[in-house]
Amino acid sequence: MNASPRRIALPPDAVIEAALAKAPFLAALADPIRRAMARSAHRRAYAAGSTVLQQGQHGHCLFVLVSGAVELTADGGDGPPVRLDTVITPGDFFGEGAVLGVTLRAASARAAEDTVLVEIDKAMIERLDKEARAAGGPGQVRSTLEALARVRAAQAFFAQHLYLAQLSPEARTLLAEGTRLRLFRRGEPVLEEGSRAEDVVVIKSGLARLDRAREGGRSVIGYFNPGDVFLPSNLTPAGVGQPAVWPGTLSAMLHLEVLQIDRRVFQQLDLTQRGYFMQAERDFQRRADLQREVQGAEGAQSTVLSALEAFETAGALEARSLLTINLNACVRCGNCVRSCQARHGQARFVRKGKRITRREDVAVAGRYETILLPSSCQHCASPDCMVDCPTGAIHRKSTGEVSINPVTCIGCGNCARGCPWDNITMVPSPERVVDVRTLLTNRINEAGVTRGAYADVDFRRIASKCDLCEGYDTFNCVHNCPTGAILRVDPATYYDELRQFVSRPEEGVGAGRTAQAQGADRGRIIGWVLLALALAGVVALGVQAGWRPESAAGRWLGLLALSSMAGATLLAARRRLNRLGRLRRRPPAGEALPRLSGWQRFLDRQLGSFKTWTRAHMGLGALGVAAAIGHAGGRPGAPLTAALLILTGLELITGALGAGLLRWLPRRVSRLEGDALLEDDLVAEADALRRRRRDLLAELDGATAQADAHLAGGGAGLWTRLFGRYDGAARRAEVEAAVAAALVDEARRPTLRALAIDQVRLREISACRLCYRLRRGWLASHIAITVALAVFIAVHVWAVRWLWGSLT
């Protein structure tokens, strides 16, 4: 929204109140409530030609006209914008779709002349309903608004639909008047399998799933996206006169808006007009056929669809900016959490959450990756956290980010309780002084609001969540990952499972700043191979040419080796640079972030991502080793030179082993660690399992204890768990079968089963902890060799300078 730079005189409260009194959805309000609302309402002034709303932007409020005129238009696709309406009467309103449904604006609004509007947000609509009921009224603000918005919403939707935009104006008007707008929350059923199919159903916004009962569960028929049409068969020319029932149950997967067109109204259309609906339904059927092909592929039922279901239960379908960690690439270094804490004062996400196993390529079975969706704000399409905020502190920006205003947050915790994914926490803020009466009065001017009304609120707390590093150029957690395992993505476009099943036309939040896809980069691999060949060529040339250290070429190679190795050691310093994420210190609440100079902005980016530094460390290390060998001419020479060459070779070997280890280790750890993502969690889990085994063994007789010892001693060994194709679920199934076949008393089998499963888990934890010890052991040896090499290089440089000085 672009307010006018030219000052426009705002009308007095009486004029505002008169305009609000004419708004039909506010008719249920008592006069004192409406009068108080007029005094505290957000008033917006726009000069002629100014943009009030932009189609496709996020919003959470509607507008009531006080004076002036507003033109409403919608994108006409390849053609010119479609003119929907002109709002000219005080009390008329627009933008209600963002209050009643999803937050994306369905139309654009432009001030046709100097205009004054009153802004009313979604949270206020809910509160006005409560106020009306508390005053003895019916409390029908929202339901009245829904009824008034229905016809306009249908007309606007038809005008923008790919096929239904071709309907005649008369047909659109007829359908809009016979259309019912229905709203459903996540998980609610829209239509039941086997029920009679009476009306035409059109998905206006959100996502719905159509599935049907089958033996052992339910089978997905398809996913309905915005614009999809379900046309009962008896409303088509081929099915006239035949009974029609719904082939499955239609359920809302997100906040869902459905246009339900009365069949009697639909039957008044001629065949040409009905044909546009049939075209839309054929589009859905073609996509459903493709979805069924994916479902029918070998193994897809247990991978692609289970991953899709896991994304759904984790709220990823609602997310517009999803924090995701590829556990097959994550080395569990903890840099992401530490860098988040360094920038914000406390970590704004938790490295625990939903684990999903998915195909690396949705069309190819056999290669899988494990991803983690850590607890972090997802900037949902329809944020539940915003509904009950009494001051409007939590809000959505026009670019899509859900943000918290620290000035107006009173610490009530409503947003944290409202978030279905537990991604908002309340953190101490003892220095804050909150004038709750002023905040609430300025927001909706509630009569008689006192601090006592919020006696159970700790005002020395504040809501905290991920704000996508607002004001900074990079996401600090992503920027400081050494392997690129952690990303911020729009899941509907990043993950194949969602891209094939879910259609969403808008871009994700912060699309310009979203990290790009990770994975095997063949171009970089080829680059490393070419670098290795070039370095090997330098070494071979130096050996063949017989370069000596004191020659000109030898001295230059020695200087190159020294500078390359010094540059490689700077990786340790870069590990500390995440503290520069707070170079631009957070100002007092409500103040803007200060501007930085060019040099400060360079430092604020921490001199590049940690992943880039890691690659530079490897490249410089390899270059330094090759130059050192070339410098020595391939000959060991004096004992000091020989020691340097040995240490250089060990540095190269441990570096190469480390690179291989950090590529091998994450996959092994991700299949062994279970739900634990920290070594401390593994230790605690192992201790608990051992205590339980000790207690259970104390209850067993000799024969059962012997059976347990036999089961514990067999099965997959350490080598299989670390290097083989170990499958924890398959191993547990084998143990279950072995317990069932064991010659023990039936009453003792549950205890024996628990003991055997615990032993399987203990072995997995043991192997997982061994991986951690390997990583620590490698790092310690690499650092020790680096330190020793630095000492010997210093001695070597001193000896050369002393020798050179004595000779000259």
Beta strands, then each sheet from edge to edge (+ up, - down):
strand 1: 42-46
strand 2: 51-53
strand 3: 61-67
strand 4: 70-74
strand 5: 82-87
strand 6: 93-94
strand 7: 108-111
strand 8: 115-121
strand 9: 179-184
strand 10: 189-191
strand 11: 200-205
strand 12: 208-214
strand 13: 217-224
strand 14: 229-230
strand 15: 249-252
strand 16: 256-261
strand 17: 322-326
strand 18: 350-359
strand 19: 368-375
strand 20: 394-396
strand 21: 402-404
strand 22: 425-428
strand 23: 461-464
strand 24: 486-489
sheet 1: 1+ 8- 3+ 6-
sheet 2: 2+ 7- 4+ 5-
sheet 3: 9+ 16- 11+ 14-
sheet 4: 10+ 15- 12+ 13-
sheet 5: 18+ 19- 17+ 24-
sheet 6: 20+ 21-
sheet 7: 22+ 23-
end
